[in-house]
Amino acid sequence: MAKVCDITGKRPRVGNNVSHANNKSKRRFYPNLHKKTFYVPEEDAWITLKVCSKALKTINKNGITAVLKKAQDNGMIVIR
């Protein structure tokens, strides 16, 4: 399962673990993803998306239809 947000496109980032002795070792920062099911009234259908917390806040603010349209315009999601 790819750790990529369907709406924003957030992906894992790379950084360092830094110890008290300032030793550095590689690590990954994963996005805070949730698998959620949304009802789209225009299509009368339920869709399941992997979304990050920021995308959930955006969906709550603007509505699922507006967010899906914007994500489709940006090329993040394909709606049939």
BELMO-V854941 format. One record per residue. N is the residue number from 1. SS is DSSP state (h for helix, s for strand, l for the rest). PHI is phi in whole degrees, -180 to 180 (999 if undefined). OMEGA is omega in radians with two decimals (NA if undefined). Layout:
BEGIN
n=N ss=SS phi=PHI omega=OMEGA
n=N ss=SS phi=PHI omega=OMEGA
END
This chain:
BEGIN
n=1 ss=l phi=999 omega=-3.14
n=2 ss=l phi=-71 omega=-3.12
n=3 ss=l phi=-92 omega=-3.11
n=4 ss=l phi=-131 omega=3.09
n=5 ss=l phi=-74 omega=-3.12
n=6 ss=l phi=-71 omega=-3.07
n=7 ss=l phi=-94 omega=-3.04
n=8 ss=l phi=-94 omega=-3.12
n=9 ss=l phi=81 omega=3.12
n=10 ss=l phi=-62 omega=-3.12
n=11 ss=l phi=-127 omega=3.04
n=12 ss=l phi=-62 omega=3.10
n=13 ss=s phi=-112 omega=-3.09
n=14 ss=s phi=-111 omega=3.10
n=15 ss=s phi=-154 omega=-3.11
n=16 ss=s phi=-122 omega=2.81
n=17 ss=s phi=-83 omega=-3.13
n=18 ss=s phi=-117 omega=-3.11
n=19 ss=l phi=-82 omega=3.10
n=20 ss=l phi=-62 omega=3.12
n=21 ss=l phi=-84 omega=3.11
n=22 ss=l phi=67 omega=3.00
n=23 ss=l phi=-78 omega=-3.10
n=24 ss=s phi=-117 omega=3.03
n=25 ss=s phi=-135 omega=-3.07
n=26 ss=s phi=-67 omega=3.06
n=27 ss=s phi=-150 omega=3.12
n=28 ss=s phi=-121 omega=3.04
n=29 ss=s phi=-104 omega=-3.09
n=30 ss=l phi=-93 omega=3.05
n=31 ss=l phi=-71 omega=-3.11
n=32 ss=l phi=-84 omega=-3.03
n=33 ss=s phi=-93 omega=3.08
n=34 ss=s phi=-135 omega=3.06
n=35 ss=s phi=-92 omega=-3.05
n=36 ss=s phi=-126 omega=3.07
n=37 ss=s phi=-109 omega=-3.11
n=38 ss=s phi=-120 omega=3.06
n=39 ss=s phi=-97 omega=3.11
n=40 ss=s phi=-106 omega=-3.05
n=41 ss=l phi=-67 omega=-3.14
n=42 ss=l phi=-64 omega=3.14
n=43 ss=l phi=-99 omega=-3.07
n=44 ss=l phi=52 omega=-3.07
n=45 ss=s phi=-146 omega=3.03
n=46 ss=s phi=-100 omega=3.08
n=47 ss=s phi=-126 omega=3.11
n=48 ss=s phi=-109 omega=-3.12
n=49 ss=s phi=-130 omega=2.94
n=50 ss=s phi=-96 omega=-3.06
n=51 ss=s phi=-126 omega=3.06
n=52 ss=s phi=-86 omega=-3.08
n=53 ss=h phi=-63 omega=3.12
n=54 ss=h phi=-64 omega=3.12
n=55 ss=h phi=-67 omega=3.08
n=56 ss=h phi=-62 omega=3.10
n=57 ss=h phi=-64 omega=3.12
n=58 ss=h phi=-67 omega=3.11
n=59 ss=h phi=-65 omega=3.10
n=60 ss=h phi=-64 omega=-3.10
n=61 ss=h phi=-79 omega=-2.98
n=62 ss=h phi=-101 omega=-3.09
n=63 ss=l phi=98 omega=-3.05
n=64 ss=h phi=-66 omega=-3.09
n=65 ss=h phi=-65 omega=-3.13
n=66 ss=h phi=-65 omega=-3.12
n=67 ss=h phi=-68 omega=3.11
n=68 ss=h phi=-65 omega=3.13
n=69 ss=h phi=-64 omega=3.13
n=70 ss=h phi=-66 omega=3.12
n=71 ss=h phi=-65 omega=3.11
n=72 ss=h phi=-69 omega=3.10
n=73 ss=h phi=-65 omega=3.13
n=74 ss=h phi=-81 omega=3.13
n=75 ss=l phi=83 omega=-3.11
n=76 ss=l phi=-81 omega=-3.04
n=77 ss=l phi=-141 omega=3.13
n=78 ss=l phi=-113 omega=3.11
n=79 ss=l phi=-108 omega=-3.13
n=80 ss=l phi=-86 omega=NA
END
